[in-house]
Each structure stands twice: as C-alpha cells, then as structure tokens.
Amino acid sequence: YIADYSGNYVNTLIVTTKGLDQKLPRVLTTFMIIDLSRNRFEGYLPSIIGDLVGLRTLNLSHNGLEGVIPVSLHQLSVLESLDLSSNKIGGEIPQQLASLTFLAVLNLSHNQFVGCIPQGKQFDTFDNSSYLGNDGLCGFPLSKDCGGDDGVPQATTPVELDDEEEDEGDLISWQAVLMGFGSGLVIGLSI
C-alpha cells in the first residue's frame, strides 16, 4: 500500500506480465491476473480454472504441479499470457488451446509434455523457448518432426475404426470420385 496526500491508502500493484514490470496505481476489476508462481504448490491443475473466463494472465510456474493441462483452459478466451513452466505437468498439449486468439505469451518449458505441438492461430507464433525441456514434444517450431511421410502431424494415440466404419469410409470416398468423374465426362463430351 502507498499512502496518498490525504492520508488514505491506495492499492498499488506491480505486475510482471509478458516480460514487463507494470506498476498499476489502482487495481482494475476488469484486469484479472493469477500469479501463484514459486509457491511449492503440488497436485493437479483443477479444471475449474476454465470457469474464470475473464482471466488475462495465469502464472503457475516454478511449482510442483503434475498431471495434464485441463482442456477447460480453452474457455479462457481473453487469456493473454500462460506460464506453466518448471513443473511436472505431462501428457499432450490440448489442441483446443489453439483457439486462444489473444494468447501472446506461452511458456510450457521444463515439464514432461509429449506428442505434437498444436498448430494454428497463436501457436504458430511461439518459438522454441516456449517448449524447452520437454523431450517428448515434436512438431513446429521444434526441429523434431512428428508427422508421417507427408509431414502432416499425426495423433500420438491413433483412433482405431471398426471394420464397418472403414468400409463405409471407403465407399463414400469412391462414390465421390465416381460422381466427379461422371460429371466431368458429361461436361467434357458436351463441349
């Protein structure tokens, strides 16, 4: 607290976000920040964090958190900065997080993540430093490719289809090819 000239106390807050220290002379109710870094917290990330839809900055770095990133974090549509670095969080990075269009800072370094890094939107702007220390990760921007022969990322846990579903998929594909060939042949002959 800092006293003003009238003897009243005014809430003052210094916030480090996006790598910059900002002194906020008054706490804004529309600027929601959670910074619980360096607190030796242990346990799992609760999925209820996704209910804090007005959250702009979430920093839980340098703790002992484990488990996986809750998919519910994709509900934080105005989230600008997410720092979960230096924990024991594992599993895959949820593809749903690519929908966070305001996300400008991402630090998932020094955890135990595996699988392909999500692609699209903001995730295409993050560099290697966001993922350092996660030997199981692959895909852009890392030099470790996790795609097949064509370079397209593949799921690390493939979904197996029933024989009936595979047959239906093949039938639909061939029907589309034959329809295209038939209409192309009719148009070509009429010309």
N, C-alpha and C positions, 0 to 999 in steps of 0.2 A: 504494500500500500504506500501511496505517496500523498502527503498532506497538501492540499491546495491552500491558498492565502486566507481563506475564510475559516480555516481550522477543520474543515470537513475532509474526510478521506475519499479518495477517488480510486477505484480499481484500475490498476495498471498491470499489463501482462506483456511479457516478452515471449514471442513465439518463434521457434525455428521451423520454417516450412519451406520446402523447395530449395533448401540450402541457404536460405537467407534468414537473418535475425530481424524480426519485426517487432517494434515496440507499439503496442496497442494502448493508447491512453485510456480508453474505455473498452469494456468487454462488450462486443456486439452479440446480440442474441441470434442474429442470422448467420454467424460465423462459427460453426460447430467444429471443434477440434478435440480429438482424444490423443493425448501423448502419455503413454504409460511405459515409455522406454526405460531400460536399465533398472528394473524393479525386481528381478529374480522371480517373476511370475512363472508358474508351472501349470501344466494341464493343457486342455484343448481350447481352440478358438470357438467360442459359442456362436451358433448360427443366428442368435438373436441380434448380433451386431448388424445384420442386414436390415433390421427394422429401423435403424437410425438413418432414415432416408435423407436428412439434411446434413449429414456428416460430410465435411470437406477435407479433413486431414485425419488419417489414422496411422499412428506410430506406435507399434508394439515391439520395436526392435530391441535386441540385446536382453532377452529374457530366456526362459527355458520352455517356451511353448512347443507343443508337439501336435501330432495329428495331421489333419489336412485343412486346406483353406475351404471354409464353408461356401457352397455355391450361392448362398443367400447374399454374399457381398456384391453380386451383380445388381442388386436393388439400390445400391448407393449411387444413384445416377448423377449426383453433383460432386462425387469424390474427386479431388484434385491430386492428392498425394497419399500413397500407400507404402508404408515401410514395415516389412515383417522380417527384416534381415537379422542374422545372427540368432536364430532359434533352432529348433529341431523339427520344424514343420516339413512334412513329406507328402508323398503322393503326387498326383498330377496337378498342374495349374489349371483351374477350371476355364474352359473355353468361353463360358458366359461372361468372364471378366473383360473380354474384348468389347463388350457393349458399353463400357465406361468411357464415354466420349470426352469427358473433362479431365481424365487422368493424365497429368503432366509429369508426375514423378512416380516411379515404381522401383522399389528396392526389395528384391527377394533373395539377395545374396546370402551365402553361408547358411544354407538349410540343407534339406535332404530331398529336394524335388526330383522327380523322374518324368520321363515322357517328353512329348513335343510341346514346345512353347506355343501358346495360342497365337494365331495370326489375325491380322485385320485391325483397322482403325488405329487406336493409340498404341497397340502392341507393336506395330511396325515402326514406331519412333524410338523405342527404347534400345539402348546399346548393351554390349556385353556386360558392363559393370552391374547391371540390374540382376544378373543371374550368376555371378561368380560364386565358386564354391559349391555348386550343385552338379556333381559329376554325372548324374543320371539324366540331365536335361539335354535336349538336342533341338535342332531347328534354328531358323533365323532369329536372332542375329549371330548365334554361335556358329563356329566352323564345323561342328559335328552335325551332319545331316541325318535326319530320322525318317526320310522318305524312302519310297521304293525306287525302282529303276528310273521312273519318270520324274523323280524329285518331288512328288506330291506327298506331303506328310500323311502317314498312316496312323491309325489309332494304335496305341500300345496294347490295348486289350480288345482284340478283334471280336466282333459280334458274329456268332455263327447262325446261319439261317437254316430253317428246316428244309428238307428236300423239296417239299411242296412250294415253299416261298421262292426257292432258287428257280424251280421250273416256271413259276408264274412270271418271275422277273425276266427270264429268257424269252418267254412267249411274248410279253409286252414289247421287249426290245425288237424282236423280229417283226412283229406287227407294224411297228413304227417305220422300220426300214422298208418293208414291202409297200406300205402306203406311200411313202416318199418316192420310191422307185416307180410305182404305178402312176402317180400323178405327174411325175417328171416325164415318163414315157408318153403319156397322153398329150401333154403340152408340147413336147418335142415333135411328135408326129403331126400335130395340128399346125405347127409353124412350118 
